[in-house]
């Protein structure tokens, strides 16, 4: 079981946190056939099979970890079939899993995700306190934030709008210019709030750039928290803390990452209890203020 830092519990309880969920959270979902959503590597490997003229080159890029370039080649080759391929792969009736439930039950105003599937969206929209889904071309995000609405911000687009999906090198570059205002919002949220990264990798170019810039410009002191089953050495963890302001929280991937699921359930309970404690102390302070006011009269 993960031992959650007190600062994480406090930030979540006071709703001063952003939860950032990656593909690892979706990976725990299945559909009626028992299939799971493909990760980025699996998605591109399958897509490469549909591109005979560049299959060998695309496979090599994938093996070398250059997924952005591989995606650029494959997407260009498939052309108008590319959105249909993505839709078929990612809209295959995947059901939410326990991790999605626990994340929603943390009751934060903002959840951010690079996932363009709709697994969390579909689950979170079924509740009374449902979330509003926003992506880069929704220009009322700031208004919704000021009104205190619960938001899911999809930084890489959504499968509902294939033109919004950011997967290629050119799409990343274009988004930084065309969707500058949206990414300024993301930048501000990560600067002003403690961020809990769940199911994420370390290679997202946009988030990597934002975190590195913030760490260098502002020296925020309070870290973000990166929950991972990856085997990172103490030296690698130190580099992440110094260059991106990330404190690593490790867990075991055994038995289908069950430790993460159980730890998130524990976190939900701890946050709820802390929230009750904050409320009780606030009521006590207000009661004392009222008493002193009467005595002054």
C-alpha positions in Angstrom: 0.0 0.0 0.0 1.2 3.5 -0.9 2.0 5.7 2.1 0.5 9.0 0.9 2.4 12.1 1.9 0.4 14.4 4.2 0.9 17.3 1.7 -1.0 15.3 -1.0 -3.9 14.5 1.4 -4.1 18.1 2.5 -4.0 19.6 -1.0 -6.7 17.2 -2.2 -8.9 17.8 0.9 -8.7 21.5 0.4 -9.2 21.2 -3.4 -5.9 22.8 -4.2 -4.9 19.9 -6.4 -5.1 18.9 -10.0 -5.3 15.2 -10.9 -3.5 14.3 -14.1 -4.4 10.9 -15.5 -2.5 9.1 -18.3 -3.0 6.0 -20.5 -2.1 3.7 -17.6 -5.5 4.5 -16.0 -7.4 3.5 -19.2 -5.3 0.4 -19.5 -7.2 -1.2 -16.6 -10.5 -1.1 -18.6 -11.9 -3.9 -20.7 -14.8 -4.3 -23.2 -17.3 -7.1 -23.6 -14.7 -9.1 -25.6 -12.2 -8.8 -22.8 -9.9 -6.5 -24.8 -8.1 -3.6 -23.3 -7.4 -0.1 -24.9 -4.1 -0.1 -26.8 -1.3 2.0 -25.5 0.5 4.3 -27.9 3.1 1.8 -29.0 0.4 -0.9 -29.6 -1.8 1.6 -31.4 1.0 2.5 -33.8 2.2 -1.0 -34.3 -1.3 -2.1 -35.4 -1.6 1.0 -37.6 1.8 0.3 -39.3 0.4 -3.0 -40.6 -2.0 -0.9 -42.7 0.9 0.9 -44.4 2.8 -1.6 -46.5 5.1 1.0 -48.2 6.5 2.3 -44.9 5.8 -0.5 -42.5 9.5 -1.4 -42.0 10.5 2.2 -41.4 7.6 2.8 -39.0 8.4 -0.3 -37.0 12.0 0.8 -36.6 10.9 4.2 -35.3 8.5 2.6 -32.9 11.3 0.2 -31.6 13.6 3.2 -31.1 10.9 5.1 -29.2 10.4 7.8 -31.7 6.6 7.6 -31.6 5.9 11.1 -32.8 7.8 10.6 -36.1 6.2 7.1 -36.5 2.8 8.6 -36.0 3.5 11.4 -38.4 4.4 8.9 -41.2 1.5 6.5 -40.5 -1.1 9.3 -40.1 0.1 10.8 -43.4 -0.1 7.5 -45.2 -3.5 6.6 -44.0 -4.8 10.1 -44.7 -8.6 10.2 -44.3 -8.6 6.6 -42.9 -6.6 7.7 -39.9 -9.5 9.2 -37.9 -11.6 6.1 -38.6 -8.8 3.8 -37.5 -8.4 5.7 -34.2 -12.1 5.7 -33.6 -12.3 1.9 -34.2 -9.4 1.3 -31.8 -10.5 3.6 -29.0 -14.3 3.5 -29.1 -14.7 -0.2 -28.7 -17.0 -0.1 -25.7 -14.4 0.0 -22.9 -15.9 0.2 -19.5 -14.6 2.3 -16.6 -12.5 0.6 -13.9 -12.1 1.1 -10.2 -9.3 3.6 -10.7 -11.7 5.9 -12.6 -14.2 5.7 -9.7 -11.6 6.5 -7.1 -10.3 9.5 -9.1 -13.8 10.9 -9.5 -14.4 10.4 -5.8 -11.4 12.6 -4.9 -13.8 15.4 -6.0 -11.3 17.8 -7.4 -12.4 20.7 -9.6 -10.0 19.9 -12.4 -8.8 16.6 -13.9 -6.4 16.9 -16.8 -5.7 14.1 -19.3 -3.8 13.5 -22.5 -6.1 10.5 -23.2 -8.4 11.0 -26.1 -10.6 8.0 -25.3 -13.9 8.6 -23.5 -13.7 6.1 -20.7 -13.4 8.5 -17.8 -15.7 11.0 -19.6 -18.5 8.5 -19.9 -18.2 7.4 -16.2 -17.9 10.9 -14.8 -20.9 12.2 -16.8 -23.3 9.8 -15.1 -23.2 11.4 -11.7 -25.1 14.3 -10.2 -21.8 16.1 -9.7 -20.8 15.4 -13.3 -17.8 16.9 -15.0 -17.8 19.1 -18.1 -15.4 18.0 -20.8 -13.2 20.7 -22.4 -10.5 20.6 -25.0 -8.3 23.2 -26.7 -10.9 24.9 -28.8 -13.4 25.4 -26.0 -12.8 29.1 -25.2 -14.9 29.3 -22.1 -12.5 27.2 -19.9 -11.5 30.2 -17.7 -15.1 31.2 -17.2 -16.0 27.6 -16.1 -13.0 27.6 -13.7 -14.1 30.9 -12.1 -17.6 29.5 -11.6 -16.2 26.5 -9.8 -17.4 23.9 -12.3 -15.8 20.5 -12.3 -13.8 20.1 -15.5 -12.0 17.4 -17.5 -9.4 19.1 -19.6 -8.3 17.0 -22.6 -4.9 18.4 -23.6 -4.5 16.1 -26.6 -8.1 16.4 -27.9 -10.9 13.9 -27.9 -12.0 11.1 -30.2 -15.3 12.9 -30.7 -13.4 15.5 -32.7 -10.7 13.7 -34.7 -9.3 17.0 -35.9 -8.5 17.9 -32.3 -6.2 14.9 -31.6 -2.6 15.7 -31.0 -0.4 12.7 -31.8 2.1 13.8 -34.4 5.2 16.0 -34.2 3.6 18.6 -36.4 0.4 18.6 -34.3 2.4 19.2 -31.1 4.1 22.2 -32.8 0.9 23.6 -34.2 -0.9 23.2 -30.9 1.6 25.3 -29.0 0.9 28.2 -31.4 -2.8 27.8 -32.3 -4.0 26.7 -28.8 -1.7 29.0 -26.9 -4.4 30.3 -24.6 -5.5 26.8 -23.6 -2.0 25.7 -22.7 -1.5 28.9 -20.7 -4.5 27.7 -18.6 -2.9 24.3 -18.1 0.4 26.0 -17.3 -1.3 28.2 -14.7 -3.2 25.3 -13.1 0.0 23.3 -12.7 1.9 26.3 -11.3 -0.7 27.2 -8.7 -1.9 23.7 -7.6 -0.3 20.5 -6.4 -0.5 18.0 -9.2 -1.0 14.2 -8.7 0.1 12.3 -11.8 -1.5 8.9 -12.2 -0.9 6.3 -15.0 1.4 8.7 -16.8 4.7 8.4 -18.7 7.5 10.8 -18.6 7.7 11.6 -22.3 4.8 13.9 -23.1 6.5 16.9 -24.8 4.0 19.6 -23.7 3.8 18.6 -20.1 7.6 18.0 -19.9 8.2 21.6 -21.2 5.7 23.2 -18.8 7.1 21.4 -15.8 10.7 22.2 -16.7 10.0 25.8 -17.4 8.1 26.2 -14.1 10.9 24.5 -12.1 13.5 26.8 -13.6 11.5 30.1 -13.5 9.6 29.9 -10.3 11.3 27.3 -8.0 7.9 26.5 -6.4 9.3 24.5 -3.5 6.3 22.3 -3.1 6.6 19.4 -5.5 4.1 17.7 -7.8 3.7 13.9 -7.2 4.4 11.3 -9.9 2.9 7.9 -9.0 4.6 5.1 -11.0 5.5 1.4 -11.1 8.5 2.2 -13.2 11.9 1.2 -11.8 13.6 4.5 -11.4 17.0 4.8 -9.7 17.6 7.3 -6.9 19.6 9.3 -9.4 16.8 9.4 -11.9 14.3 10.4 -9.2 16.7 13.2 -8.1 16.9 14.5 -11.7 13.1 14.5 -12.0 12.8 16.5 -8.7 15.5 19.0 -9.8 14.4 19.6 -13.4 10.6 19.1 -13.3 9.7 19.5 -9.6 8.4 15.9 -9.4 8.6 13.7 -6.3 8.2 10.1 -7.3 5.9 7.8 -5.4 6.5 4.1 -6.3 4.3 1.1 -6.1 4.4 -2.5 -7.4 2.8 -3.5 -10.7 2.1 -7.0 -9.5 -1.4 -8.5 -9.9 -2.5 -6.0 -12.5 -1.4 -2.9 -10.5 -3.8 -3.8 -7.7 -1.6 -1.9 -5.2 -2.4 1.3 -7.1 -6.2 0.6 -7.0 -6.2 -0.2 -3.3 -4.0 2.8 -2.5 -6.4 5.1 -4.4 -9.3 3.8 -2.4 -7.3 4.5 0.7 -6.5 8.0 -0.5 -10.2 8.7 -1.1 -11.0 7.8 2.5 -8.1 9.8 3.9 -9.1 12.9 1.8 -12.7 12.6 2.9 -11.7 12.4 6.6 -9.3 15.3 6.3 -12.0 17.3 4.6 -14.4 16.6 7.5 -11.7 17.7 9.9 -11.1 21.0 8.0 -14.9 21.7 8.1 -15.2 21.0 11.8 -12.3 23.3 12.6 -13.8 26.0 10.4 -17.2 25.7 12.2 -15.4 25.9 15.5 -13.5 29.1 14.5 -16.7 30.7 13.2 -18.4 29.8 16.5 -15.6 31.4 18.5 -15.6 34.5 16.3 -19.4 34.9 17.0 -18.8 34.5 20.7 -16.1 37.2 20.8 -18.3 39.5 18.7 -21.1 39.2 21.3 -18.7 39.8 24.2 -17.3 42.9 22.4 -20.9 44.3 22.3 
